[in-house]
Amino acid sequence: MAIDDFVFQKDIHYGKLLCDLEIGKLLDLLPLRKQKDVTRWIQNHPTYNQ
Protein backbone atom coordinates (compact mmCIF):
# COMPACT_ATOMS: atom_id res chain seq x y z
CA MET A 1 0.00 0.00 0.00
CA ALA A 2 1.16 3.53 -0.75
CA ILE A 3 0.11 6.67 1.08
CA ASP A 4 0.56 10.19 -0.25
CA ASP A 5 -0.59 13.70 0.60
CA PHE A 6 -2.70 15.70 -1.80
CA VAL A 7 -4.34 19.10 -1.74
CA PHE A 8 -8.03 19.94 -2.21
CA GLN A 9 -7.37 23.69 -1.92
CA LYS A 10 -3.83 25.06 -1.51
CA ASP A 11 -2.92 26.11 2.04
CA ILE A 12 -6.42 25.25 3.28
CA HIS A 13 -7.55 21.63 2.76
CA TYR A 14 -5.23 18.65 2.52
CA GLY A 15 -5.82 14.93 2.61
CA LYS A 16 -4.30 11.47 2.19
CA LEU A 17 -4.53 9.19 -0.79
CA LEU A 18 -4.29 5.44 -0.12
CA CYS A 19 -3.46 3.17 -3.04
CA ASP A 20 -2.82 -0.55 -3.55
CA LEU A 21 0.25 -0.62 -5.79
CA GLU A 22 0.05 -4.35 -6.49
CA ILE A 23 -3.29 -4.09 -8.29
CA GLY A 24 -3.08 -0.39 -9.23
CA LYS A 25 -6.25 0.57 -7.38
CA LEU A 26 -7.16 3.67 -5.44
CA LEU A 27 -8.38 2.50 -2.03
CA ASP A 28 -9.56 5.71 -0.41
CA LEU A 29 -9.18 9.48 -0.14
CA LEU A 30 -9.03 10.62 3.46
CA PRO A 31 -10.09 14.24 3.98
CA LEU A 32 -7.61 14.71 6.84
CA ARG A 33 -3.82 14.44 7.11
CA LYS A 34 -3.49 13.24 10.68
CA GLN A 35 -1.67 10.00 11.47
CA LYS A 36 -4.54 8.82 13.69
CA ASP A 37 -6.92 8.91 10.70
CA VAL A 38 -4.60 6.74 8.61
CA THR A 39 -4.09 4.36 11.55
CA ARG A 40 -7.85 4.08 12.07
CA TRP A 41 -8.39 3.34 8.36
CA ILE A 42 -5.75 0.59 8.38
CA GLN A 43 -7.24 -0.95 11.54
CA ASN A 44 -10.69 -0.99 9.91
CA HIS A 45 -9.34 -2.69 6.76
CA PRO A 46 -7.44 -5.78 7.98
CA THR A 47 -6.67 -6.90 4.41
CA TYR A 48 -4.20 -4.02 4.18
CA ASN A 49 -2.94 -4.32 7.77
CA GLN A 50 0.25 -6.23 6.98
C-alpha positions in Angstrom: 0.0 0.0 0.0 1.2 3.5 -0.8 0.1 6.7 1.1 0.6 10.2 -0.3 -0.6 13.7 0.6 -2.7 15.7 -1.8 -4.3 19.1 -1.7 -8.0 19.9 -2.2 -7.4 23.7 -1.9 -3.8 25.1 -1.5 -2.9 26.1 2.0 -6.4 25.2 3.3 -7.6 21.6 2.8 -5.2 18.7 2.5 -5.8 14.9 2.6 -4.3 11.5 2.2 -4.5 9.2 -0.8 -4.3 5.4 -0.1 -3.5 3.2 -3.0 -2.8 -0.6 -3.5 0.2 -0.6 -5.8 0.0 -4.4 -6.5 -3.3 -4.1 -8.3 -3.1 -0.4 -9.2 -6.2 0.6 -7.4 -7.2 3.7 -5.4 -8.4 2.5 -2.0 -9.6 5.7 -0.4 -9.2 9.5 -0.1 -9.0 10.6 3.5 -10.1 14.2 4.0 -7.6 14.7 6.8 -3.8 14.4 7.1 -3.5 13.2 10.7 -1.7 10.0 11.5 -4.5 8.8 13.7 -6.9 8.9 10.7 -4.6 6.7 8.6 -4.1 4.4 11.6 -7.9 4.1 12.1 -8.4 3.3 8.4 -5.7 0.6 8.4 -7.2 -1.0 11.5 -10.7 -1.0 9.9 -9.3 -2.7 6.8 -7.4 -5.8 8.0 -6.7 -6.9 4.4 -4.2 -4.0 4.2 -2.9 -4.3 7.8 0.3 -6.2 7.0 
